[in-house]
Amino acid sequence: MKILLVEDDADIASFVSKGLREAGYGVDVAMDGDMGMERVLSGLYDVVILDLMLPGRDGLSILTEMRKAEIESPV
């Protein structure tokens, strides 16, 4: 399972991604909304963990764009 974690706090991103990797998941991390939007539009993720308050695009606008692009990955 491939997971995208969009989180701007480096400590939280590191902690969460480490735990997910130890559990056997593939994890990509995006540190801001613009990078998260770019990665999520690739459609390569089974699950997206999305922070709401991000630099650049906020999490709700990313979710809106995902659904407009018919990307149905759970968030």
CHARMM internal coordinates of N, CA and C (Angstrom, degrees):
IC EDIT
DIST 1 N 1 CA 1.4504
DIST 1 CA 1 C 1.5254
ANGL 1 N 1 CA 1 C 108.34
DIST 1 C 2 N 1.3140
ANGL 1 CA 1 C 2 N 116.02
DIHE 1 N 1 CA 1 C 2 N 134.42
DIST 2 N 2 CA 1.4648
ANGL 1 C 2 N 2 CA 122.84
DIHE 1 CA 1 C 2 N 2 CA -178.34
DIST 2 CA 2 C 1.5342
ANGL 2 N 2 CA 2 C 108.64
DIHE 1 C 2 N 2 CA 2 C -106.66
DIST 2 C 3 N 1.3391
ANGL 2 CA 2 C 3 N 115.96
DIHE 2 N 2 CA 2 C 3 N 126.18
DIST 3 N 3 CA 1.4601
ANGL 2 C 3 N 3 CA 122.18
DIHE 2 CA 2 C 3 N 3 CA -176.87
DIST 3 CA 3 C 1.5218
ANGL 3 N 3 CA 3 C 109.46
DIHE 2 C 3 N 3 CA 3 C -118.74
DIST 3 C 4 N 1.3322
ANGL 3 CA 3 C 4 N 115.66
DIHE 3 N 3 CA 3 C 4 N 138.23
DIST 4 N 4 CA 1.4581
ANGL 3 C 4 N 4 CA 121.54
DIHE 3 CA 3 C 4 N 4 CA 171.12
DIST 4 CA 4 C 1.5194
ANGL 4 N 4 CA 4 C 107.82
DIHE 3 C 4 N 4 CA 4 C -107.21
DIST 4 C 5 N 1.3146
ANGL 4 CA 4 C 5 N 116.64
DIHE 4 N 4 CA 4 C 5 N 123.21
DIST 5 N 5 CA 1.4599
ANGL 4 C 5 N 5 CA 123.41
DIHE 4 CA 4 C 5 N 5 CA 176.23
DIST 5 CA 5 C 1.5174
ANGL 5 N 5 CA 5 C 107.51
DIHE 4 C 5 N 5 CA 5 C -107.11
DIST 5 C 6 N 1.3314
ANGL 5 CA 5 C 6 N 116.61
DIHE 5 N 5 CA 5 C 6 N 118.16
DIST 6 N 6 CA 1.4667
ANGL 5 C 6 N 6 CA 121.78
DIHE 5 CA 5 C 6 N 6 CA 177.95
DIST 6 CA 6 C 1.5247
ANGL 6 N 6 CA 6 C 106.46
DIHE 5 C 6 N 6 CA 6 C -109.98
DIST 6 C 7 N 1.3228
ANGL 6 CA 6 C 7 N 116.12
DIHE 6 N 6 CA 6 C 7 N 103.73
DIST 7 N 7 CA 1.4660
ANGL 6 C 7 N 7 CA 122.75
DIHE 6 CA 6 C 7 N 7 CA -173.78
DIST 7 CA 7 C 1.5189
ANGL 7 N 7 CA 7 C 108.81
DIHE 6 C 7 N 7 CA 7 C -150.35
DIST 7 C 8 N 1.3407
ANGL 7 CA 7 C 8 N 116.94
DIHE 7 N 7 CA 7 C 8 N 126.64
DIST 8 N 8 CA 1.4608
ANGL 7 C 8 N 8 CA 120.57
DIHE 7 CA 7 C 8 N 8 CA -177.10
DIST 8 CA 8 C 1.5222
ANGL 8 N 8 CA 8 C 114.01
DIHE 7 C 8 N 8 CA 8 C -88.75
DIST 8 C 9 N 1.3080
ANGL 8 CA 8 C 9 N 119.18
DIHE 8 N 8 CA 8 C 9 N -14.38
DIST 9 N 9 CA 1.4630
ANGL 8 C 9 N 9 CA 121.80
DIHE 8 CA 8 C 9 N 9 CA 177.06
DIST 9 CA 9 C 1.5271
ANGL 9 N 9 CA 9 C 108.38
DIHE 8 C 9 N 9 CA 9 C -84.97
DIST 9 C 10 N 1.3258
ANGL 9 CA 9 C 10 N 116.29
DIHE 9 N 9 CA 9 C 10 N 113.04
DIST 10 N 10 CA 1.4705
ANGL 9 C 10 N 10 CA 121.27
DIHE 9 CA 9 C 10 N 10 CA -173.89
DIST 10 CA 10 C 1.5273
ANGL 10 N 10 CA 10 C 112.12
DIHE 9 C 10 N 10 CA 10 C -60.24
DIST 10 C 11 N 1.3252
ANGL 10 CA 10 C 11 N 118.23
DIHE 10 N 10 CA 10 C 11 N -38.03
DIST 11 N 11 CA 1.4634
ANGL 10 C 11 N 11 CA 120.71
DIHE 10 CA 10 C 11 N 11 CA -179.36
DIST 11 CA 11 C 1.5234
ANGL 11 N 11 CA 11 C 111.07
DIHE 10 C 11 N 11 CA 11 C -65.88
DIST 11 C 12 N 1.3218
ANGL 11 CA 11 C 12 N 116.42
DIHE 11 N 11 CA 11 C 12 N -45.09
DIST 12 N 12 CA 1.4705
ANGL 11 C 12 N 12 CA 120.34
DIHE 11 CA 11 C 12 N 12 CA 179.20
DIST 12 CA 12 C 1.5226
ANGL 12 N 12 CA 12 C 110.18
DIHE 11 C 12 N 12 CA 12 C -65.54
DIST 12 C 13 N 1.3211
ANGL 12 CA 12 C 13 N 116.99
DIHE 12 N 12 CA 12 C 13 N -44.70
DIST 13 N 13 CA 1.4682
ANGL 12 C 13 N 13 CA 120.86
DIHE 12 CA 12 C 13 N 13 CA -179.92
DIST 13 CA 13 C 1.5244
ANGL 13 N 13 CA 13 C 110.87
DIHE 12 C 13 N 13 CA 13 C -59.60
DIST 13 C 14 N 1.3176
ANGL 13 CA 13 C 14 N 116.62
DIHE 13 N 13 CA 13 C 14 N -42.89
DIST 14 N 14 CA 1.4564
ANGL 13 C 14 N 14 CA 120.97
DIHE 13 CA 13 C 14 N 14 CA 179.90
DIST 14 CA 14 C 1.5260
ANGL 14 N 14 CA 14 C 111.47
DIHE 13 C 14 N 14 CA 14 C -64.82
DIST 14 C 15 N 1.3181
ANGL 14 CA 14 C 15 N 117.10
DIHE 14 N 14 CA 14 C 15 N -45.81
DIST 15 N 15 CA 1.4621
ANGL 14 C 15 N 15 CA 122.52
DIHE 14 CA 14 C 15 N 15 CA -179.02
DIST 15 CA 15 C 1.5263
ANGL 15 N 15 CA 15 C 111.49
DIHE 14 C 15 N 15 CA 15 C -62.42
DIST 15 C 16 N 1.3227
ANGL 15 CA 15 C 16 N 116.07
DIHE 15 N 15 CA 15 C 16 N -49.49
DIST 16 N 16 CA 1.4666
ANGL 15 C 16 N 16 CA 120.69
DIHE 15 CA 15 C 16 N 16 CA -177.55
DIST 16 CA 16 C 1.5247
ANGL 16 N 16 CA 16 C 111.16
DIHE 15 C 16 N 16 CA 16 C -67.19
DIST 16 C 17 N 1.3245
ANGL 16 CA 16 C 17 N 117.03
DIHE 16 N 16 CA 16 C 17 N -45.98
DIST 17 N 17 CA 1.4662
ANGL 16 C 17 N 17 CA 119.12
DIHE 16 CA 16 C 17 N 17 CA -178.32
DIST 17 CA 17 C 1.5295
ANGL 17 N 17 CA 17 C 111.15
DIHE 16 C 17 N 17 CA 17 C -65.10
DIST 17 C 18 N 1.3227
ANGL 17 CA 17 C 18 N 117.67
DIHE 17 N 17 CA 17 C 18 N -37.72
DIST 18 N 18 CA 1.4636
ANGL 17 C 18 N 18 CA 120.66
DIHE 17 CA 17 C 18 N 18 CA 177.77
DIST 18 CA 18 C 1.5286
ANGL 18 N 18 CA 18 C 110.47
DIHE 17 C 18 N 18 CA 18 C -61.51
DIST 18 C 19 N 1.3191
ANGL 18 CA 18 C 19 N 117.25
DIHE 18 N 18 CA 18 C 19 N -46.36
DIST 19 N 19 CA 1.4607
ANGL 18 C 19 N 19 CA 120.67
DIHE 18 CA 18 C 19 N 19 CA 179.33
DIST 19 CA 19 C 1.5173
ANGL 19 N 19 CA 19 C 112.57
DIHE 18 C 19 N 19 CA 19 C -62.42
DIST 19 C 20 N 1.3161
ANGL 19 CA 19 C 20 N 116.85
DIHE 19 N 19 CA 19 C 20 N -41.37
DIST 20 N 20 CA 1.4674
ANGL 19 C 20 N 20 CA 120.41
DIHE 19 CA 19 C 20 N 20 CA 179.03
DIST 20 CA 20 C 1.5200
ANGL 20 N 20 CA 20 C 111.43
DIHE 19 C 20 N 20 CA 20 C -66.54
DIST 20 C 21 N 1.3253
ANGL 20 CA 20 C 21 N 116.96
DIHE 20 N 20 CA 20 C 21 N -40.84
DIST 21 N 21 CA 1.4769
ANGL 20 C 21 N 21 CA 120.15
DIHE 20 CA 20 C 21 N 21 CA 178.27
DIST 21 CA 21 C 1.5259
ANGL 21 N 21 CA 21 C 111.12
DIHE 20 C 21 N 21 CA 21 C -65.05
DIST 21 C 22 N 1.3344
ANGL 21 CA 21 C 22 N 116.47
DIHE 21 N 21 CA 21 C 22 N -40.65
DIST 22 N 22 CA 1.4647
ANGL 21 C 22 N 22 CA 120.00
DIHE 21 CA 21 C 22 N 22 CA 177.88
DIST 22 CA 22 C 1.5309
ANGL 22 N 22 CA 22 C 111.40
DIHE 21 C 22 N 22 CA 22 C -63.81
DIST 22 C 23 N 1.3257
ANGL 22 CA 22 C 23 N 116.16
DIHE 22 N 22 CA 22 C 23 N -27.25
DIST 23 N 23 CA 1.4685
ANGL 22 C 23 N 23 CA 120.80
DIHE 22 CA 22 C 23 N 23 CA 177.50
DIST 23 CA 23 C 1.5250
ANGL 23 N 23 CA 23 C 111.79
DIHE 22 C 23 N 23 CA 23 C -83.21
DIST 23 C 24 N 1.3412
ANGL 23 CA 23 C 24 N 117.20
DIHE 23 N 23 CA 23 C 24 N -1.07
DIST 24 N 24 CA 1.4530
ANGL 23 C 24 N 24 CA 121.00
DIHE 23 CA 23 C 24 N 24 CA 174.74
DIST 24 CA 24 C 1.5203
ANGL 24 N 24 CA 24 C 116.24
DIHE 23 C 24 N 24 CA 24 C 98.98
DIST 24 C 25 N 1.3262
ANGL 24 CA 24 C 25 N 117.75
DIHE 24 N 24 CA 24 C 25 N 8.79
DIST 25 N 25 CA 1.4623
ANGL 24 C 25 N 25 CA 120.89
DIHE 24 CA 24 C 25 N 25 CA -179.75
DIST 25 CA 25 C 1.5189
ANGL 25 N 25 CA 25 C 110.90
DIHE 24 C 25 N 25 CA 25 C -91.89
DIST 25 C 26 N 1.3227
ANGL 25 CA 25 C 26 N 116.25
DIHE 25 N 25 CA 25 C 26 N 150.64
DIST 26 N 26 CA 1.4573
ANGL 25 C 26 N 26 CA 122.10
DIHE 25 CA 25 C 26 N 26 CA 170.60
DIST 26 CA 26 C 1.5222
ANGL 26 N 26 CA 26 C 107.47
DIHE 25 C 26 N 26 CA 26 C -86.50
DIST 26 C 27 N 1.3196
ANGL 26 CA 26 C 27 N 117.20
DIHE 26 N 26 CA 26 C 27 N 129.83
DIST 27 N 27 CA 1.4701
ANGL 26 C 27 N 27 CA 121.10
DIHE 26 CA 26 C 27 N 27 CA -174.94
DIST 27 CA 27 C 1.5200
ANGL 27 N 27 CA 27 C 110.07
DIHE 26 C 27 N 27 CA 27 C -130.41
DIST 27 C 28 N 1.3304
ANGL 27 CA 27 C 28 N 115.80
DIHE 27 N 27 CA 27 C 28 N 130.95
DIST 28 N 28 CA 1.4600
ANGL 27 C 28 N 28 CA 122.51
DIHE 27 CA 27 C 28 N 28 CA 167.44
DIST 28 CA 28 C 1.5195
ANGL 28 N 28 CA 28 C 106.91
DIHE 27 C 28 N 28 CA 28 C -112.15
DIST 28 C 29 N 1.3223
ANGL 28 CA 28 C 29 N 116.64
DIHE 28 N 28 CA 28 C 29 N 142.91
DIST 29 N 29 CA 1.4615
ANGL 28 C 29 N 29 CA 121.57
DIHE 28 CA 28 C 29 N 29 CA -179.07
DIST 29 CA 29 C 1.5212
ANGL 29 N 29 CA 29 C 109.22
DIHE 28 C 29 N 29 CA 29 C -116.94
DIST 29 C 30 N 1.3296
ANGL 29 CA 29 C 30 N 115.94
DIHE 29 N 29 CA 29 C 30 N 133.46
DIST 30 N 30 CA 1.4643
ANGL 29 C 30 N 30 CA 123.01
DIHE 29 CA 29 C 30 N 30 CA 171.84
DIST 30 CA 30 C 1.5235
ANGL 30 N 30 CA 30 C 106.70
DIHE 29 C 30 N 30 CA 30 C -115.82
DIST 30 C 31 N 1.3271
ANGL 30 CA 30 C 31 N 116.81
DIHE 30 N 30 CA 30 C 31 N 129.87
DIST 31 N 31 CA 1.4590
ANGL 30 C 31 N 31 CA 121.24
DIHE 30 CA 30 C 31 N 31 CA -173.78
DIST 31 CA 31 C 1.5255
ANGL 31 N 31 CA 31 C 114.56
DIHE 30 C 31 N 31 CA 31 C -94.12
DIST 31 C 32 N 1.3301
ANGL 31 CA 31 C 32 N 118.03
DIHE 31 N 31 CA 31 C 32 N -1.23
DIST 32 N 32 CA 1.4657
ANGL 31 C 32 N 32 CA 120.35
DIHE 31 CA 31 C 32 N 32 CA 174.63
DIST 32 CA 32 C 1.5220
ANGL 32 N 32 CA 32 C 109.14
DIHE 31 C 32 N 32 CA 32 C -151.46
DIST 32 C 33 N 1.3154
ANGL 32 CA 32 C 33 N 115.34
DIHE 32 N 32 CA 32 C 33 N 169.05
DIST 33 N 33 CA 1.4579
ANGL 32 C 33 N 33 CA 120.19
DIHE 32 CA 32 C 33 N 33 CA -175.85
DIST 33 CA 33 C 1.5133
ANGL 33 N 33 CA 33 C 114.42
DIHE 32 C 33 N 33 CA 33 C -65.51
DIST 33 C 34 N 1.3200
ANGL 33 CA 33 C 34 N 117.14
DIHE 33 N 33 CA 33 C 34 N -35.27
DIST 34 N 34 CA 1.4655
ANGL 33 C 34 N 34 CA 119.58
DIHE 33 CA 33 C 34 N 34 CA -179.51
DIST 34 CA 34 C 1.5335
ANGL 34 N 34 CA 34 C 111.05
DIHE 33 C 34 N 34 CA 34 C -66.92
DIST 34 C 35 N 1.3320
ANGL 34 CA 34 C 35 N 116.17
DIHE 34 N 34 CA 34 C 35 N -44.17
DIST 35 N 35 CA 1.4550
ANGL 34 C 35 N 35 CA 119.82
DIHE 34 CA 34 C 35 N 35 CA 178.04
DIST 35 CA 35 C 1.5370
ANGL 35 N 35 CA 35 C 110.01
DIHE 34 C 35 N 35 CA 35 C -66.45
DIST 35 C 36 N 1.3178
ANGL 35 CA 35 C 36 N 116.03
DIHE 35 N 35 CA 35 C 36 N -39.50
DIST 36 N 36 CA 1.4623
ANGL 35 C 36 N 36 CA 119.95
DIHE 35 CA 35 C 36 N 36 CA 177.67
DIST 36 CA 36 C 1.5203
ANGL 36 N 36 CA 36 C 111.74
DIHE 35 C 36 N 36 CA 36 C -60.96
DIST 36 C 37 N 1.3364
ANGL 36 CA 36 C 37 N 116.40
DIHE 36 N 36 CA 36 C 37 N -42.58
DIST 37 N 37 CA 1.4616
ANGL 36 C 37 N 37 CA 120.86
DIHE 36 CA 36 C 37 N 37 CA 179.12
DIST 37 CA 37 C 1.5190
ANGL 37 N 37 CA 37 C 110.38
DIHE 36 C 37 N 37 CA 37 C -62.52
DIST 37 C 38 N 1.3121
ANGL 37 CA 37 C 38 N 117.21
DIHE 37 N 37 CA 37 C 38 N -44.06
DIST 38 N 38 CA 1.4584
ANGL 37 C 38 N 38 CA 121.55
DIHE 37 CA 37 C 38 N 38 CA 179.69
DIST 38 CA 38 C 1.5341
ANGL 38 N 38 CA 38 C 111.00
DIHE 37 C 38 N 38 CA 38 C -59.89
DIST 38 C 39 N 1.3150
ANGL 38 CA 38 C 39 N 115.60
DIHE 38 N 38 CA 38 C 39 N -45.66
DIST 39 N 39 CA 1.4681
ANGL 38 C 39 N 39 CA 119.19
DIHE 38 CA 38 C 39 N 39 CA -178.50
DIST 39 CA 39 C 1.5159
ANGL 39 N 39 CA 39 C 112.74
DIHE 38 C 39 N 39 CA 39 C -71.07
DIST 39 C 40 N 1.3181
ANGL 39 CA 39 C 40 N 117.37
DIHE 39 N 39 CA 39 C 40 N -40.40
DIST 40 N 40 CA 1.4631
ANGL 39 C 40 N 40 CA 119.83
DIHE 39 CA 39 C 40 N 40 CA -176.59
DIST 40 CA 40 C 1.5237
ANGL 40 N 40 CA 40 C 111.11
DIHE 39 C 40 N 40 CA 40 C -66.78
DIST 40 C 41 N 1.3278
ANGL 40 CA 40 C 41 N 118.01
DIHE 40 N 40 CA 40 C 41 N -31.91
DIST 41 N 41 CA 1.4598
ANGL 40 C 41 N 41 CA 120.73
DIHE 40 CA 40 C 41 N 41 CA -179.85
DIST 41 CA 41 C 1.5233
ANGL 41 N 41 CA 41 C 112.64
DIHE 40 C 41 N 41 CA 41 C -70.46
DIST 41 C 42 N 1.3278
ANGL 41 CA 41 C 42 N 116.81
DIHE 41 N 41 CA 41 C 42 N -12.73
DIST 42 N 42 CA 1.4590
ANGL 41 C 42 N 42 CA 119.44
DIHE 41 CA 41 C 42 N 42 CA 174.78
DIST 42 CA 42 C 1.5281
ANGL 42 N 42 CA 42 C 110.83
DIHE 41 C 42 N 42 CA 42 C -67.76
DIST 42 C 43 N 1.3272
ANGL 42 CA 42 C 43 N 116.36
DIHE 42 N 42 CA 42 C 43 N -22.36
DIST 43 N 43 CA 1.4594
ANGL 42 C 43 N 43 CA 120.87
DIHE 42 CA 42 C 43 N 43 CA 178.08
DIST 43 CA 43 C 1.5157
ANGL 43 N 43 CA 43 C 114.19
DIHE 42 C 43 N 43 CA 43 C 71.04
DIST 43 C 44 N 1.3218
ANGL 43 CA 43 C 44 N 117.95
DIHE 43 N 43 CA 43 C 44 N 18.05
DIST 44 N 44 CA 1.4606
ANGL 43 C 44 N 44 CA 121.85
DIHE 43 CA 43 C 44 N 44 CA -174.23
DIST 44 CA 44 C 1.5210
ANGL 44 N 44 CA 44 C 114.09
DIHE 43 C 44 N 44 CA 44 C -92.24
DIST 44 C 45 N 1.3281
ANGL 44 CA 44 C 45 N 118.53
DIHE 44 N 44 CA 44 C 45 N 4.85
DIST 45 N 45 CA 1.4628
ANGL 44 C 45 N 45 CA 120.76
DIHE 44 CA 44 C 45 N 45 CA -171.16
DIST 45 CA 45 C 1.5222
ANGL 45 N 45 CA 45 C 111.83
DIHE 44 C 45 N 45 CA 45 C -110.97
DIST 45 C 46 N 1.3315
ANGL 45 CA 45 C 46 N 114.51
DIHE 45 N 45 CA 45 C 46 N 138.54
DIST 46 N 46 CA 1.4639
ANGL 45 C 46 N 46 CA 121.08
DIHE 45 CA 45 C 46 N 46 CA 177.14
DIST 46 CA 46 C 1.5242
ANGL 46 N 46 CA 46 C 111.35
DIHE 45 C 46 N 46 CA 46 C -79.71
DIST 46 C 47 N 1.3384
ANGL 46 CA 46 C 47 N 116.28
DIHE 46 N 46 CA 46 C 47 N -30.83
DIST 47 N 47 CA 1.4647
ANGL 46 C 47 N 47 CA 123.11
DIHE 46 CA 46 C 47 N 47 CA -178.44
DIST 47 CA 47 C 1.5214
ANGL 47 N 47 CA 47 C 108.06
DIHE 46 C 47 N 47 CA 47 C -144.39
DIST 47 C 48 N 1.3436
ANGL 47 CA 47 C 48 N 115.91
DIHE 47 N 47 CA 47 C 48 N 144.89
DIST 48 N 48 CA 1.4622
ANGL 47 C 48 N 48 CA 120.98
DIHE 47 CA 47 C 48 N 48 CA 175.12
DIST 48 CA 48 C 1.5273
ANGL 48 N 48 CA 48 C 107.64
DIHE 47 C 48 N 48 CA 48 C -123.05
DIST 48 C 49 N 1.3351
ANGL 48 CA 48 C 49 N 115.68
DIHE 48 N 48 CA 48 C 49 N 125.43
DIST 49 N 49 CA 1.4633
ANGL 48 C 49 N 49 CA 121.48
DIHE 48 CA 48 C 49 N 49 CA 172.87
DIST 49 CA 49 C 1.5183
ANGL 49 N 49 CA 49 C 105.11
DIHE 48 C 49 N 49 CA 49 C -101.72
DIST 49 C 50 N 1.3192
ANGL 49 CA 49 C 50 N 115.76
DIHE 49 N 49 CA 49 C 50 N 116.65
DIST 50 N 50 CA 1.4585
ANGL 49 C 50 N 50 CA 121.55
DIHE 49 CA 49 C 50 N 50 CA -165.21
DIST 50 CA 50 C 1.5204
ANGL 50 N 50 CA 50 C 111.77
DIHE 49 C 50 N 50 CA 50 C -125.50
DIST 50 C 51 N 1.3222
ANGL 50 CA 50 C 51 N 116.53
DIHE 50 N 50 CA 50 C 51 N 117.56
DIST 51 N 51 CA 1.4616
ANGL 50 C 51 N 51 CA 122.28
DIHE 50 CA 50 C 51 N 51 CA 172.60
DIST 51 CA 51 C 1.5313
ANGL 51 N 51 CA 51 C 107.44
DIHE 50 C 51 N 51 CA 51 C -71.90
DIST 51 C 52 N 1.3239
ANGL 51 CA 51 C 52 N 117.02
DIHE 51 N 51 CA 51 C 52 N 149.07
DIST 52 N 52 CA 1.4606
ANGL 51 C 52 N 52 CA 119.42
DIHE 51 CA 51 C 52 N 52 CA 179.79
DIST 52 CA 52 C 1.5195
ANGL 52 N 52 CA 52 C 112.50
DIHE 51 C 52 N 52 CA 52 C -85.36
DIST 52 C 53 N 1.3270
ANGL 52 CA 52 C 53 N 116.95
DIHE 52 N 52 CA 52 C 53 N -43.70
DIST 53 N 53 CA 1.4686
ANGL 52 C 53 N 53 CA 120.96
DIHE 52 CA 52 C 53 N 53 CA -176.26
DIST 53 CA 53 C 1.5240
ANGL 53 N 53 CA 53 C 108.49
DIHE 52 C 53 N 53 CA 53 C -98.59
DIST 53 C 54 N 1.3355
ANGL 53 CA 53 C 54 N 115.23
DIHE 53 N 53 CA 53 C 54 N 104.56
DIST 54 N 54 CA 1.4631
ANGL 53 C 54 N 54 CA 122.38
DIHE 53 CA 53 C 54 N 54 CA -176.55
DIST 54 CA 54 C 1.5202
ANGL 54 N 54 CA 54 C 110.05
DIHE 53 C 54 N 54 CA 54 C -129.88
DIST 54 C 55 N 1.3297
ANGL 54 CA 54 C 55 N 117.32
DIHE 54 N 54 CA 54 C 55 N 152.07
DIST 55 N 55 CA 1.4552
ANGL 54 C 55 N 55 CA 118.55
DIHE 54 CA 54 C 55 N 55 CA 169.69
DIST 55 CA 55 C 1.5319
ANGL 55 N 55 CA 55 C 109.39
DIHE 54 C 55 N 55 CA 55 C -68.75
DIST 55 C 56 N 1.3131
ANGL 55 CA 55 C 56 N 116.39
DIHE 55 N 55 CA 55 C 56 N 148.23
DIST 56 N 56 CA 1.4751
ANGL 55 C 56 N 56 CA 119.38
DIHE 55 CA 55 C 56 N 56 CA -175.06
DIST 56 CA 56 C 1.5168
ANGL 56 N 56 CA 56 C 108.55
DIHE 55 C 56 N 56 CA 56 C 80.55
DIST 56 C 57 N 1.2961
ANGL 56 CA 56 C 57 N 116.92
DIHE 56 N 56 CA 56 C 57 N -126.35
DIST 57 N 57 CA 1.4686
ANGL 56 C 57 N 57 CA 121.52
DIHE 56 CA 56 C 57 N 57 CA 176.98
DIST 57 CA 57 C 1.5173
ANGL 57 N 57 CA 57 C 110.38
DIHE 56 C 57 N 57 CA 57 C -76.05
DIST 57 C 58 N 1.3372
ANGL 57 CA 57 C 58 N 116.04
DIHE 57 N 57 CA 57 C 58 N 142.72
DIST 58 N 58 CA 1.4634
ANGL 57 C 58 N 58 CA 118.88
DIHE 57 CA 57 C 58 N 58 CA 175.00
DIST 58 CA 58 C 1.5268
ANGL 58 N 58 CA 58 C 109.80
DIHE 57 C 58 N 58 CA 58 C -86.30
DIST 58 C 59 N 1.3174
ANGL 58 CA 58 C 59 N 115.83
DIHE 58 N 58 CA 58 C 59 N 165.26
DIST 59 N 59 CA 1.4552
ANGL 58 C 59 N 59 CA 121.55
DIHE 58 CA 58 C 59 N 59 CA -175.65
DIST 59 CA 59 C 1.5162
ANGL 59 N 59 CA 59 C 114.28
DIHE 58 C 59 N 59 CA 59 C -60.43
DIST 59 C 60 N 1.3395
ANGL 59 CA 59 C 60 N 117.70
DIHE 59 N 59 CA 59 C 60 N -37.92
DIST 60 N 60 CA 1.4674
ANGL 59 C 60 N 60 CA 119.72
DIHE 59 CA 59 C 60 N 60 CA -179.46
DIST 60 CA 60 C 1.5233
ANGL 60 N 60 CA 60 C 111.74
DIHE 59 C 60 N 60 CA 60 C -66.90
DIST 60 C 61 N 1.3218
ANGL 60 CA 60 C 61 N 117.87
DIHE 60 N 60 CA 60 C 61 N -36.04
DIST 61 N 61 CA 1.4702
ANGL 60 C 61 N 61 CA 118.84
DIHE 60 CA 60 C 61 N 61 CA 177.88
DIST 61 CA 61 C 1.5291
ANGL 61 N 61 CA 61 C 110.59
DIHE 60 C 61 N 61 CA 61 C -69.86
DIST 61 C 62 N 1.3303
ANGL 61 CA 61 C 62 N 117.35
DIHE 61 N 61 CA 61 C 62 N -33.73
DIST 62 N 62 CA 1.4618
ANGL 61 C 62 N 62 CA 120.27
DIHE 61 CA 61 C 62 N 62 CA 175.63
DIST 62 CA 62 C 1.5224
ANGL 62 N 62 CA 62 C 109.85
DIHE 61 C 62 N 62 CA 62 C -64.05
DIST 62 C 63 N 1.3162
ANGL 62 CA 62 C 63 N 116.48
DIHE 62 N 62 CA 62 C 63 N -45.77
DIST 63 N 63 CA 1.4661
ANGL 62 C 63 N 63 CA 120.47
DIHE 62 CA 62 C 63 N 63 CA 178.80
DIST 63 CA 63 C 1.5237
ANGL 63 N 63 CA 63 C 111.34
DIHE 62 C 63 N 63 CA 63 C -61.04
DIST 63 C 64 N 1.3200
ANGL 63 CA 63 C 64 N 117.05
DIHE 63 N 63 CA 63 C 64 N -42.51
DIST 64 N 64 CA 1.4664
ANGL 63 C 64 N 64 CA 121.15
DIHE 63 CA 63 C 64 N 64 CA 178.18
DIST 64 CA 64 C 1.5238
ANGL 64 N 64 CA 64 C 111.05
DIHE 63 C 64 N 64 CA 64 C -59.91
DIST 64 C 65 N 1.3223
ANGL 64 CA 64 C 65 N 116.95
DIHE 64 N 64 CA 64 C 65 N -45.62
DIST 65 N 65 CA 1.4683
ANGL 64 C 65 N 65 CA 120.93
DIHE 64 CA 64 C 65 N 65 CA 179.40
DIST 65 CA 65 C 1.5291
ANGL 65 N 65 CA 65 C 111.73
DIHE 64 C 65 N 65 CA 65 C -66.14
DIST 65 C 66 N 1.3383
ANGL 65 CA 65 C 66 N 116.51
DIHE 65 N 65 CA 65 C 66 N -36.77
DIST 66 N 66 CA 1.4666
ANGL 65 C 66 N 66 CA 119.73
DIHE 65 CA 65 C 66 N 66 CA 176.60
DIST 66 CA 66 C 1.5222
ANGL 66 N 66 CA 66 C 110.38
DIHE 65 C 66 N 66 CA 66 C -58.08
DIST 66 C 67 N 1.3013
ANGL 66 CA 66 C 67 N 116.07
DIHE 66 N 66 CA 66 C 67 N -48.39
DIST 67 N 67 CA 1.4583
ANGL 66 C 67 N 67 CA 120.36
DIHE 66 CA 66 C 67 N 67 CA -176.54
DIST 67 CA 67 C 1.5345
ANGL 67 N 67 CA 67 C 111.37
DIHE 66 C 67 N 67 CA 67 C -68.79
DIST 67 C 68 N 1.3347
ANGL 67 CA 67 C 68 N 117.55
DIHE 67 N 67 CA 67 C 68 N -36.54
DIST 68 N 68 CA 1.4642
ANGL 67 C 68 N 68 CA 120.31
DIHE 67 CA 67 C 68 N 68 CA 175.34
DIST 68 CA 68 C 1.5283
ANGL 68 N 68 CA 68 C 110.88
DIHE 67 C 68 N 68 CA 68 C -61.79
DIST 68 C 69 N 1.3440
ANGL 68 CA 68 C 69 N 116.09
DIHE 68 N 68 CA 68 C 69 N -35.15
DIST 69 N 69 CA 1.4617
ANGL 68 C 69 N 69 CA 121.36
DIHE 68 CA 68 C 69 N 69 CA 179.23
DIST 69 CA 69 C 1.5224
ANGL 69 N 69 CA 69 C 111.65
DIHE 68 C 69 N 69 CA 69 C -84.26
DIST 69 C 70 N 1.3298
ANGL 69 CA 69 C 70 N 115.95
DIHE 69 N 69 CA 69 C 70 N 6.57
DIST 70 N 70 CA 1.4690
ANGL 69 C 70 N 70 CA 123.56
DIHE 69 CA 69 C 70 N 70 CA 179.20
DIST 70 CA 70 C 1.5302
ANGL 70 N 70 CA 70 C 112.48
DIHE 69 C 70 N 70 CA 70 C 60.55
DIST 70 C 71 N 1.3121
ANGL 70 CA 70 C 71 N 116.22
DIHE 70 N 70 CA 70 C 71 N 33.83
DIST 71 N 71 CA 1.4603
ANGL 70 C 71 N 71 CA 121.80
DIHE 70 CA 70 C 71 N 71 CA 172.13
DIST 71 CA 71 C 1.5147
ANGL 71 N 71 CA 71 C 105.94
DIHE 70 C 71 N 71 CA 71 C -91.27
DIST 71 C 72 N 1.3221
ANGL 71 CA 71 C 72 N 115.51
DIHE 71 N 71 CA 71 C 72 N 112.40
DIST 72 N 72 CA 1.4697
ANGL 71 C 72 N 72 CA 121.30
DIHE 71 CA 71 C 72 N 72 CA -172.15
DIST 72 CA 72 C 1.5292
ANGL 72 N 72 CA 72 C 113.24
DIHE 71 C 72 N 72 CA 72 C -100.90
DIST 72 C 73 N 1.3151
ANGL 72 CA 72 C 73 N 118.51
DIHE 72 N 72 CA 72 C 73 N 15.66
DIST 73 N 73 CA 1.4617
ANGL 72 C 73 N 73 CA 120.77
DIHE 72 CA 72 C 73 N 73 CA 178.20
DIST 73 CA 73 C 1.5193
ANGL 73 N 73 CA 73 C 109.40
DIHE 72 C 73 N 73 CA 73 C -55.94
DIST 73 C 74 N 1.3440
ANGL 73 CA 73 C 74 N 117.45
DIHE 73 N 73 CA 73 C 74 N 138.08
DIST 74 N 74 CA 1.4648
ANGL 73 C 74 N 74 CA 119.25
DIHE 73 CA 73 C 74 N 74 CA 175.77
DIST 74 CA 74 C 1.5220
ANGL 74 N 74 CA 74 C 110.80
DIHE 73 C 74 N 74 CA 74 C -61.78
DIST 74 C 75 N 1.3299
ANGL 74 CA 74 C 75 N 115.61
DIHE 74 N 74 CA 74 C 75 N 143.92
DIST 75 N 75 CA 1.4634
ANGL 74 C 75 N 75 CA 121.95
DIHE 74 CA 74 C 75 N 75 CA 178.88
DIST 75 CA 75 C 1.5128
ANGL 75 N 75 CA 75 C 108.07
DIHE 74 C 75 N 75 CA 75 C -120.74
END
COOR INIT
IC SEED 1 N 1 CA 1 C
IC BUILD
